[in-house]
Amino acid sequence: MSAGAELIADGNIHVYGMMRGRALAGAGGDRDAQIFCTHLAAELVSIAGEYWLSDNIPAEFYGKAARLRLGESALAIQPLN
């Protein structure tokens, strides 16, 4: 996914490779949507309207495989093995 690209889905997003640009999962309000990628370098990630800009992505996950989901009130991230 190239820098400047925008990927929008009502459900989950899977990116097998470099994820740059913007990824918006759960665009229709699905709070159970998730984002999976093998190389996280996004400008923006969003699930059901809750979002992080690249500055909000924890440094230890930048460039790594990750799974993003919506916690109780904010985005949550964990390694993808």
N, C-alpha and C positions, 0 to 999 in steps of 0.2 A: 504494500500500500504506500503510495508515494506521498511526499510532503505536499501539503495543500489539498490532498484528496479528502473527500468526506464520505463515510460509509454510514448509512442510516438503516436500521432494521427495527421492526416491531418486536422481534425476539432476540435471540442470542447472536453474537458476532464471533466468528472464528477466523483468525488470520494466521496462516502457517507461513511465516516469514516475517520480514521487517514490517512493523506497524508504525507508520508515520501518519501525519494528517490527523483527521478527526474521526473518532468512532463513537457513534451514538446508538446504543442498544436500548430496547424497551421504549422506542420513540412514541408508541401509542399508550404509554403509561404502565407497561408490564414491569412491576417491581421485582419480578423473579428472573428477569433477563440477566445474562452475564456476558462478559467479554473474555475471550481466550486468545492469547497470542504467544508466539514463540520468541519474539524480539520486540519488547515494548519501548517505543521511542515516539509516542504520540504527542501531538500538539494539544489535544483535548480528548478526554474520555468522558462519556456520560451514560448513565443508566437511569431511565425514567425521569429525566430532568435534573438529577443530581450530577454534578460534574466536577472534574479536576482539570485544571490547565497543566501544562507540562511541569511547571514549577511546583505543583502540589503532589506530583508522583514521587513517592519515597525514592531517594537516590539508590538504595540497595536493589530496587526492582528495575531501574532504568537499563534498558538493553538486555533484559533477561526475559525468560518465559514466565508468564503471569496469568492469573485468573482474577478478574475483577467482578465484584458482585455488590449489591446494595445491602448494607447492614440495616440496623434499625432506623437510622436517620442520615447516614453518610456512606460514601463508597468505602469498600474494604478490598484489600488486595492480598494475595497469597501467591507463593511460588507455584508454578505449574511443572510438575515432574512427569 
